């Protein structure tokens, strides 16, 4: 049985993305319906985990205190709608670093599996970029592309991992996950 866990990318899935990075709590703005989707997942017993590359830290665009304040705002906004983000995993390194946690490498996903003591086989990994999908697929997750953020460009560029599901946004992906769960219970 697949763990009742969903792994979400942050920028472009939960909140609007920016080519200049989300560098302050004021710049963090939820995508309509995303926080409600997180609330619905929680109401159905899912653990919701965020896995996000945050190279802005490594580039010196913002510090850890600022990243923590952004995440506090996201937690609070989700809680206000009855949702909860159980954990946030992030990679602060730049693209040229040799770390294994920066997506598309699966290190962050392995850390999630180890921390939660769970197998990620078949777990939904929802992202808007190819590297999100590749990292999830490498860890055995079910890659799901949303067309918010960079999602349309990612879809149009092609070369998605085998079996990638595509939905308009996090709310539509959540509808699918909950419908699948309902079918499996019957």
C-alpha positions in Angstrom: 0.0 0.0 0.0 1.3 3.5 -0.9 1.9 5.7 2.1 -0.6 8.5 2.5 2.0 11.1 1.8 2.2 13.8 -0.9 5.5 15.6 -1.7 5.0 19.1 -3.1 7.4 21.5 -4.7 6.9 25.1 -3.4 7.4 27.8 -5.9 5.0 27.3 -8.9 2.9 24.7 -7.1 1.8 26.2 -3.8 2.7 29.8 -4.5 3.4 32.0 -7.5 7.0 31.7 -8.7 9.3 34.5 -9.7 12.3 34.5 -12.0 13.9 36.8 -9.4 13.2 34.3 -6.6 10.8 34.6 -3.7 13.1 36.7 -1.4 10.7 37.8 1.3 7.4 36.9 3.0 5.8 39.8 1.2 6.7 38.2 -2.2 5.2 34.8 -1.2 1.6 34.7 -2.6 -0.4 31.5 -2.8 -1.8 30.2 -6.1 -5.6 30.3 -5.8 -6.9 26.9 -4.6 -3.5 25.5 -3.5 -3.9 26.0 0.2 -7.4 24.7 0.0 -6.0 21.6 -1.7 -3.5 21.1 1.1 -6.4 21.4 3.6 -8.3 18.7 1.7 -5.3 16.4 1.6 -4.9 16.8 5.4 -8.6 16.2 6.0 -8.2 12.8 4.1 -5.3 11.8 6.3 -2.4 12.7 4.1 1.0 13.9 5.3 2.0 16.9 3.2 5.7 17.5 2.8 7.4 20.3 0.8 10.6 19.6 -1.1 12.1 22.8 -2.5 15.3 24.0 -4.1 16.2 27.4 -2.5 19.4 28.4 -4.2 18.7 32.0 -3.3 20.2 31.2 0.1 23.4 30.0 -1.5 23.5 32.9 -3.8 23.2 35.3 -0.9 19.8 36.8 -2.1 18.2 36.0 1.3 19.3 34.4 4.5 18.0 31.5 6.5 16.0 33.8 8.8 14.2 35.1 5.8 13.6 31.6 4.4 12.2 30.6 7.8 9.9 33.7 7.8 8.6 32.8 4.3 7.9 29.3 5.5 6.2 30.5 8.6 3.9 32.6 6.4 3.1 29.5 4.3 2.4 27.4 7.4 0.1 30.0 8.8 -1.8 30.5 5.6 -2.3 26.7 5.2 -3.4 26.4 8.9 -5.9 29.3 8.5 -7.7 27.1 5.9 -7.6 23.9 7.9 -4.5 22.6 6.2 -1.1 21.6 7.6 2.3 21.2 6.1 4.0 18.4 8.1 7.6 19.2 7.0 9.6 21.3 4.7 12.9 20.0 3.2 15.0 22.3 1.2 18.3 22.5 -0.6 20.1 25.9 0.0 22.9 25.1 -2.5 23.5 26.7 -5.9 23.2 24.8 -9.2 26.9 24.4 -9.5 27.4 22.8 -6.1 28.2 19.1 -5.8 25.4 18.3 -3.2 23.1 15.4 -3.7 20.0 17.2 -2.3 19.4 19.7 -5.2 16.7 18.4 -7.5 16.9 16.7 -10.0 19.1 14.6 -7.7 17.0 12.4 -5.4 18.9 13.2 -2.2 16.2 15.4 -0.7 13.6 12.7 -1.4 15.8 10.0 0.2 16.1 12.3 3.3 12.3 12.5 3.4 12.0 8.7 3.2 14.6 8.3 6.0 13.1 11.0 8.2 9.5 9.7 7.9 10.6 6.1 7.9 8.6 5.3 4.8 8.9 3.9 1.3 8.3 6.5 -1.4 7.2 3.9 -4.0 4.1 5.4 -5.7 3.9 8.5 -3.5 2.7 11.5 -5.4 5.5 14.0 -6.1 3.9 17.2 -7.5 6.0 19.8 -9.3 6.1 22.3 -12.1 9.6 21.7 -13.4 11.3 18.8 -15.0 13.8 18.6 -12.1 11.0 18.1 -9.6 9.6 15.2 -11.7 13.0 13.7 -12.2 13.9 13.7 -8.5 10.6 12.2 -7.6 10.8 9.5 -10.2 14.3 8.6 -9.2 13.1 8.1 -5.7 10.2 5.8 -6.9 7.5 8.4 -6.6 4.6 9.0 -9.0 5.6 12.2 -10.9 2.8 14.7 -11.3 3.2 17.8 -13.3 1.0 20.9 -12.6 0.6 23.5 -15.3 1.0 26.4 -12.9 4.4 28.1 -12.5 6.8 26.7 -15.1 4.4 23.7 -15.8 3.2 24.6 -19.2 6.8 25.2 -20.5 7.9 21.9 -18.8 5.0 20.0 -20.6 5.8 21.7 -23.9 9.5 20.9 -23.7 8.7 17.2 -23.3 11.0 14.5 -22.1 8.9 13.9 -19.0 9.6 10.8 -16.8 7.6 7.8 -17.9 4.1 7.7 -16.4 4.0 11.5 -15.5 0.4 12.6 -14.8 -0.5 16.2 -15.8 -3.1 18.4 -14.1 -4.0 22.1 -14.4 -3.0 22.9 -10.8 -2.6 21.5 -7.3 -6.4 21.5 -6.7 -6.9 19.3 -9.8 -4.1 17.0 -8.8 -5.6 16.7 -5.4 -9.0 15.9 -6.9 -7.3 13.0 -8.8 -5.5 11.7 -5.7 -8.6 11.7 -3.6 -10.7 10.1 -6.4 -8.0 7.3 -6.8 -8.1 6.7 -3.0 -11.8 6.5 -3.1 -11.7 3.9 -5.9 -9.1 1.8 -4.1 -11.3 1.7 -1.0 -14.2 0.2 -3.0 
